[in-house]
Amino acid sequence: MRRVFRIGLAAWGAALAFAGTAYAQTPAGPPQLEFDAAIRQALERNPSVSLASTAITRAEALLQQSRSLTMPTVSAGLSNVTLDTERGFNGAVTQPQNQFALTASASVPVLAASRWAAVNQARDQVAVATASVAEVRQQIAVAAAQAYLGVIAARRQVDVSERSLTSARAHLDYATKRLEGGAGSRLNQLRAAQVVSDNELRLEGARLGLRISQEALGVLVVASGPVDAGAEPALEVPDAIDESAWMAARPDLRTQSAVQRAAERVVRDSWRDWWPTASASFDPTYITPAGLFQPSRTWRFTVSVSQPIFEGGQRKSQRLLREITLDQSKISLSDLEIRARSEIRVAQESLRSRDRALASARLAAEQSAEILRITTSAFEVGATTNLEVIDAQRSARDAETAAAVAEDALRRARLDLLIALGRFPQ
């Protein structure tokens, strides 16, 4: 009976060794991208950036449309009229039976204050669209950066799980050898095997999390599959912060400032609605054959002036609506500035706190690793029990996991501060 038990135990150990070999023979991972390359590829390929860029093209088209209303226009026309019979009296023809006419018209706005103002207003909208695209580019870059850091954090968790599994397997091997030598117990070996199974479960979850993070990064950089992160980015933060510099650098503040400037111009141009409009046109005509009352070659020059006198308060209400829009843009800009200052203060404090937390987490991980080494050595000489070793293993794994989480939190705190300062992407 004892021999059968030993054979079964040997088979179990062989199965565990085969499982470890299977874990080691992992397939080739996805392609790697460094941090700067990932951000650049996301900005070049992500469809959200291309979609936002169409807003600039649309604004430029509207600018060209507004400009065309202030330019001269020229048109020409051809006509041929055939009657049942010619018209006339006393032997004179007043209207030939068949008559061909060539007409032309050229007109130019002489005084069009509202149209001239609309050109500059449309030009402001181009600036707003350009600033909005910069804001979308930052959002895509931030999403790609966060996904990149997510891959690094997930990979770190895989490393922690693999080391924990290696330690658990070593303890299981030792417990198995002690059992085979008659010095150990079946209970101790089962406890060690249970820890191995638990770590294998954690490792599978960590690997799945890594794959999901790699897929998210691949989507953002518009790759054909998952993408792995390369080296950890530097994410260097400045020592001194100049408020005027970061306000000018943040894309959201630049966009809202452009919106406010555009609204201010519209309000300033409201007085142009009271101006008269004037235009001049020149219309030459060629008719053949000529009639009695229609000479062959004629032309007409027209100057027209229009001045609205009473329109029921429409222009006053338009100005009031424009002023309301300007007030709203000012309030929005002020709110953004308040939020931006708060974001910077929070990001700075978070960075300091995360830095202190990481130092404590690393110290705790080092202490837990030392406790595990001491406990394992004491167990091998019989000074401690199997339970103390398992408890030390779990504590070391948890401490190392906490250190990995603290490292990821510090990286993200650095990124948040750079975003709040408008320094990312460069």
CORUR-V671599 format. One record per run of one state. SS is the DSSP state (hx for helix, st for strand, lp for the rest). FROM is the first residue (numbers start at 1). TO is the last residue. Records with the same first field share a line. If there is no record, write none. Layout:
SS=FROM-TO + FROM-TO
This chain:
lp=1-1 + 25-31 + 34-34 + 46-46 + 69-72 + 83-86 + 90-91 + 96-97 + 112-112 + 181-185 + 221-227 + 230-242 + 250-250 + 275-276 + 289-296 + 307-313 + 381-385 + 421-426
hx=2-24 + 35-45 + 47-68 + 113-180 + 186-220 + 243-249 + 251-274 + 314-380 + 386-420
st=32-33 + 73-82 + 87-89 + 92-95 + 98-111 + 228-229 + 277-288 + 297-306
